[in-house]
Amino acid sequence: MSSLGQDLKREREVRGISLQEIAEATKISLRYLQALEEDQFELLPGKFFTRAIIRSYAQQVGLDPEKVLQQYQQYVVGATLSEETPVVEKSEPIVQKFKSRKIAAIIIITFLALFLFFILSWSLFHPPQPSSQEVLTLTSLPLPRKNISQAYLQLAISIPASTSLKLNLQFTQKTWLQVYADGILKINGLLYPGEEISLEAKQEFLLHVGNAGGFQFTINGLPGRRLGTSGQVIKNIRINRQTFTQYLRLPPETTPLSNTSG
């Protein structure tokens, strides 16, 4: 039975298209395209980029990208199952196993009975006395919501300057997205429901989105707020140390603090 790479290569050759033409049209490295046709998926740069390469290849050759991705997913599942090895349990006579479990059960029941007897005896002769710490806890007043919100923001802006900004995006709708990290283009294209990407920047992220309601995100593990509605186009979203608290999802009646730590 032919493989995914062989099928793609055959379809390309039937149409008289060279790998060099696909590489020039898609800006994908020629060695990645060769690895795809030779089923050397371990040479491709990660799950997300592998799917993007397959999608672009299929479009250039004139194939249905979704069907090709389904075939790739079947290949991944098959490879995972083939790597699994059955666990061989050591056989043991039924009678010996039953005796061992019975002895273990008796020991556990005896231990629990002694433990409960000790606890009941101690509670009867030594009634608990409230400690000063417990009294203090009972008389303490809860912090107002405003103070909790301020503490949350103070924690957010206390990220050390040496720590990178980490952006994680999870997509719930088909979304066009363009992301620059420190001025370098990292993402440029369509993302689909169920896909997830993680990016890192030392200074700043710049985002242009074609569906502001199509994804959720976190910044350094802190949940981000909803940027807009489904289908809304937003450009020039800058997330850096001075602005990122504006994009956090905060408790009600909270105004984001400006970052004064630099």
C-alpha positions, 0 to 999 in steps of 0.5 A: 500500500502506498504511503502519504508521501508517495501519493503526494509525489505521484499527484505532483508528477502527474500534473508536471509540477516540480518541487522547486516550483512548489518551494518558490510559490509557498516559500517552504524549504526544498528539504522540507518538501523532500522530507514530506514526499519521503515520509520523513516526518521527523525531519519536519519542524513540529506538528503545527508547521507540518500541518501548514506545510501539508496544507500548502503543498496540497493547494499547490498540487490541486488536492483537497487540503482537508482530505490530505490532512486526514490521511496524515492524521491517520498516519500519525495514529497508526505510527503511535499504535505501532510503537506501543508494546504490550505489557506482559504481566507476570503470571501467578497461581490463583490460590497464592494470589487470593491468599496474599490479598486476604492477608493484606486485607486483614492487616489493613483492617486491623491497622484501621481499627487500632487507628480509629480506637486511638483517635476516639480515645484521644478525643474523649480525654483531650478535648481540642482548645482553640488556638490564638491563630484560629481566633485571629482567623475567625475575627479577620475580615475578608479583603474587599474585591477592589484590593484583590483586583489590585493585588492581582495586577500587582502580581502581573506587573511584577514579572522580572525584566529578564523573563520573556513574554509568553503568548499561548493562543487556542483557536475555537473558530477559523481565524486569520492571524499574523504575529510578529515577535520582536519584529520577526514574523512568526505566524501568517495564515489561517488557523483552525478550531482545535489548533494551539500555538505558543510563542515567546518574545523578549520585548513585544508581540504585534498582532493583526487578527481577522476574527477577534472572537475566534480564539482565547489566549494567555500571557505568561499563564495569565488569562487574556480578555476577549479582544472583540467579536466574531468576524471583527478585524483588529490590527496593531495589537501591541503586547509588551511590558508596558501594555500587556495588563490591558489585555488581561481578563480581570475581575469585575469593577477593575481598572488595569494598572499602568506598568511603572516597573519598566 
